[in-house]
Amino acid sequence: MRAGFPQTRLGKRVADGDIDTIDDALNSGLPLKEAELVDQLVTLEDEVLDINMVQRMTDSGRRVKFRCVVAVGDRNGLIGYAQGRDDQVGGAIEKAIDIAKLNMVRVPLGSGSWEDQPGGDHSLIRKSEGTAGSVRVEVRPAPKGLGLAAAETPRKVLELAGVEDAWTKSHGNTRTTVNLAKATYNALVNASQARVPQRVYERQQEASE
């Protein structure tokens, strides 16, 4: 989006008022390519998960850049993740945030634990797994009040997604923050693609009324 004018079909539909929520934008089937559109439709929080200096040898010598890992979310089911690189730390963070806004998914929140009461929206509806490199992360629904049984990096991602109670289990080289964060995000992406059985949906709706 340049000078306030949308450049994509989705952006023009937002400008015309045909789409006025982030869920409508995500469900439109049109690619989300302008981070400014996200700012118009929803208020997000961002969390810097990791900053690292990377070096690369070129014909002109050694070049140094900063790699930043960021997650964004609204603490109510929306979550995005990205990496950004730039010569300056601030530039890397800004790039990562903009890219993360374009990678957002809607995670269905619920009360999928057998120990829990139906109708809640504090956890996931079912177990989900995600991988990145050698790291594999499992996120399981937990009863209300348990909290997040997770390491610092997965906890930050889950909190931004609005998951309040969950058990997590990780495997592989979990000291690599980039892969640990991405594996957690991928677990939430897989959770976003899960379908809720109609009988479970109806039971949750009855419990919430």
Rosetta blueprint (number, residue, H / E / L):
1 M L
2 R E
3 A L
4 G L
5 F E
6 P L
7 Q L
8 T L
9 R H
10 L H
11 G H
12 K H
13 R H
14 V H
15 A H
16 D H
17 G L
18 D L
19 I L
20 D L
21 T L
22 I H
23 D H
24 D H
25 A H
26 L H
27 N L
28 S L
29 G L
30 L L
31 P L
32 L L
33 K L
34 E L
35 A H
36 E H
37 L H
38 V H
39 D H
40 Q H
41 L H
42 V L
43 T L
44 L L
45 E E
46 D E
47 E E
48 V E
49 L E
50 D E
51 I E
52 N E
53 M E
54 V E
55 Q E
56 R E
57 M E
58 T E
59 D L
60 S L
61 G E
62 R E
63 R E
64 V E
65 K E
66 F E
67 R E
68 C E
69 V E
70 V E
71 A E
72 V E
73 G E
74 D L
75 R L
76 N L
77 G L
78 L E
79 I E
80 G E
81 Y E
82 A E
83 Q E
84 G E
85 R E
86 D E
87 D L
88 Q L
89 V H
90 G H
91 G H
92 A H
93 I H
94 E H
95 K H
96 A H
97 I H
98 D H
99 I H
100 A H
101 K H
102 L H
103 N L
104 M L
105 V E
106 R E
107 V L
108 P L
109 L E
110 G E
111 S L
112 G L
113 S L
114 W L
115 E L
116 D L
117 Q L
118 P L
119 G L
120 G L
121 D L
122 H L
123 S E
124 L E
125 I L
126 R L
127 K L
128 S E
129 E E
130 G E
131 T E
132 A E
133 G L
134 S L
135 V E
136 R E
137 V E
138 E E
139 V E
140 R E
141 P E
142 A L
143 P L
144 K L
145 G L
146 L L
147 G L
148 L E
149 A E
150 A L
151 A L
152 E H
153 T H
154 P H
155 R H
156 K H
157 V H
158 L H
159 E H
160 L H
161 A H
162 G L
163 V L
164 E L
165 D L
166 A E
167 W E
168 T E
169 K E
170 S E
171 H E
172 G L
173 N L
174 T L
175 R L
176 T L
177 T H
178 V H
179 N H
180 L H
181 A H
182 K H
183 A H
184 T H
185 Y H
186 N H
187 A H
188 L H
189 V H
190 N H
191 A H
192 S H
193 Q L
194 A L
195 R L
196 V L
197 P L
198 Q H
199 R H
200 V H
201 Y H
202 E H
203 R H
204 Q H
205 Q H
206 E H
207 A H
208 S H
209 E L
